[in-house]
């Protein structure tokens, strides 16, 4: 390999590594309309007691929300992805769910970490799965108890 090729390779590698280093960190709770990649307000506000981290991307094709005409029954399956580490996302939900009044019932940890919570007649399951491409997938299912 020639010297200019080695320098070009080293530069590309350094830029890629710097980009990956910036993707880590603990997710923060979304607090304002200026937050980047926020889910559309209609989705984020459907379940106001469920914390949503900053930087998430909503998967509309897998997200489903049902509300009865009277509003007595509301069920949702919200699917997101984020560039944070799965461990950081799990820590975020463990802390934020309790701060939002949810009581942890069960946590199962394997490749996918599944956390079950209850709150005032509702149950919520949060599943966090790391992917091989660096993204973390989040699935939140919520409905009546």
C-alpha positions as CSV (number, residue, x, y, z in Angstrom):
1,X,0.0,0.0,0.0
2,X,1.4,3.4,-0.9
3,X,2.0,6.1,1.6
4,X,-0.9,8.4,0.3
5,X,-3.3,5.4,0.4
6,X,-2.2,4.7,4.0
7,X,-2.9,8.3,5.0
8,X,-6.3,8.3,3.3
9,X,-7.2,5.1,5.0
10,X,-6.1,6.4,8.4
11,X,-8.1,9.6,7.9
12,X,-11.3,7.8,6.9
13,X,-10.9,5.4,9.8
14,X,-10.3,8.3,12.3
15,X,-13.4,10.2,11.0
16,X,-15.6,7.0,11.3
17,X,-14.3,6.3,14.8
18,X,-15.0,9.9,15.9
19,X,-18.5,9.6,14.5
20,X,-19.1,6.4,16.4
21,X,-17.8,7.8,19.6
22,X,-20.3,10.6,19.4
23,X,-23.2,8.2,19.3
24,X,-22.9,6.9,22.9
25,X,-24.2,8.4,26.0
26,X,-27.2,8.2,28.2
27,X,-30.5,9.1,26.5
28,X,-32.3,12.0,28.0
29,X,-35.9,12.6,28.5
30,X,-37.5,14.7,25.7
31,X,-38.4,18.0,27.1
32,X,-39.1,20.5,24.4
33,X,-40.3,20.9,20.8
34,X,-36.8,21.7,19.6
35,X,-35.5,18.2,20.4
36,X,-34.2,16.5,17.3
37,X,-35.9,13.4,15.9
38,X,-38.8,13.7,18.3
39,X,-41.7,11.4,17.5
40,X,-44.7,13.3,16.1
41,X,-46.5,15.1,19.0
42,X,-49.7,13.0,18.3
43,X,-47.7,9.8,19.0
44,X,-45.6,11.1,21.9
45,X,-48.7,12.6,23.7
46,X,-50.9,9.6,23.3
47,X,-49.3,8.2,26.4
48,X,-48.0,11.2,28.4
49,X,-46.9,9.1,31.4
50,X,-44.5,7.0,29.3
51,X,-41.1,8.7,29.0
52,X,-39.6,9.0,25.6
53,X,-35.8,9.5,25.2
54,X,-34.3,12.2,22.9
55,X,-33.0,11.2,19.6
56,X,-35.4,8.4,18.8
57,X,-36.8,7.6,15.4
58,X,-40.4,6.3,15.2
59,X,-41.1,3.3,13.0
60,X,-44.5,4.2,11.8
61,X,-44.9,0.9,9.9
62,X,-44.7,-1.1,13.2
63,X,-46.4,1.5,15.5
64,X,-50.1,1.0,16.3
65,X,-52.4,2.9,18.6
66,X,-56.1,2.2,19.2
67,X,-58.5,4.3,21.3
68,X,-62.2,3.4,21.7
69,X,-64.7,6.0,20.7
70,X,-65.5,6.8,24.3
71,X,-61.7,7.1,25.2
72,X,-62.1,4.5,28.0
73,X,-59.7,2.1,26.3
74,X,-56.4,3.0,24.8
75,X,-53.9,0.5,23.6
76,X,-50.6,1.1,21.9
77,X,-47.5,-0.5,20.4
78,X,-44.8,2.1,19.8
79,X,-41.7,1.1,18.0
80,X,-38.6,3.2,17.9
81,X,-34.8,3.1,17.3
82,X,-32.0,5.1,18.7
83,X,-28.2,5.3,18.3
84,X,-27.6,4.9,22.1
85,X,-26.2,1.7,23.7
86,X,-28.8,-0.8,24.8
87,X,-27.5,-0.6,28.4
88,X,-28.0,3.1,28.5
89,X,-31.5,2.8,27.1
90,X,-32.4,0.2,29.7
91,X,-31.0,2.4,32.5
92,X,-33.0,5.3,31.2
93,X,-36.3,3.4,31.3
94,X,-35.6,1.9,34.7
95,X,-35.1,5.4,36.1
96,X,-37.7,7.4,34.1
97,X,-40.6,4.9,34.4
98,X,-40.4,4.9,38.2
99,X,-40.2,8.7,38.2
100,X,-43.4,8.8,36.0
101,X,-45.3,6.7,38.6
102,X,-44.8,3.3,37.1
103,X,-44.1,0.3,39.4
104,X,-41.7,-2.3,38.1
105,X,-43.2,-5.8,38.1
106,X,-40.7,-7.9,36.2
107,X,-37.5,-7.5,34.3
108,X,-36.1,-10.2,32.0
109,X,-32.6,-9.8,30.7
110,X,-31.3,-11.7,27.7
111,X,-30.5,-10.5,24.2
112,X,-33.7,-8.4,24.5
113,X,-34.3,-6.8,27.8
114,X,-38.0,-6.8,28.7
115,X,-39.3,-4.6,31.5
116,X,-42.9,-4.9,32.8
117,X,-44.5,-2.0,34.7
118,X,-48.0,-1.2,36.1
119,X,-49.6,2.2,36.9
120,X,-53.2,3.0,37.8
121,X,-55.0,0.2,35.9
122,X,-52.4,0.1,33.1
123,X,-49.6,-2.2,32.2
124,X,-46.6,-1.2,30.1
125,X,-43.9,-3.5,28.6
126,X,-40.7,-1.9,27.4
127,X,-38.4,-4.2,25.3
128,X,-34.9,-3.0,24.4
129,X,-32.9,-4.9,21.7
130,X,-29.5,-4.0,20.5
131,X,-28.8,-4.5,16.7
132,X,-25.7,-5.5,15.0
133,X,-25.6,-2.2,13.1
134,X,-25.2,-0.1,16.4
135,X,-28.8,1.0,16.7
136,X,-31.0,0.0,19.7
137,X,-34.6,-1.0,19.0
138,X,-37.3,0.0,21.5
139,X,-40.8,-1.5,21.6
140,X,-43.3,-0.1,24.1
141,X,-46.6,-1.9,24.5
142,X,-49.2,-0.2,26.8
143,X,-52.8,-0.9,27.6
144,X,-55.3,-1.6,30.4
145,X,-54.5,-4.0,33.1
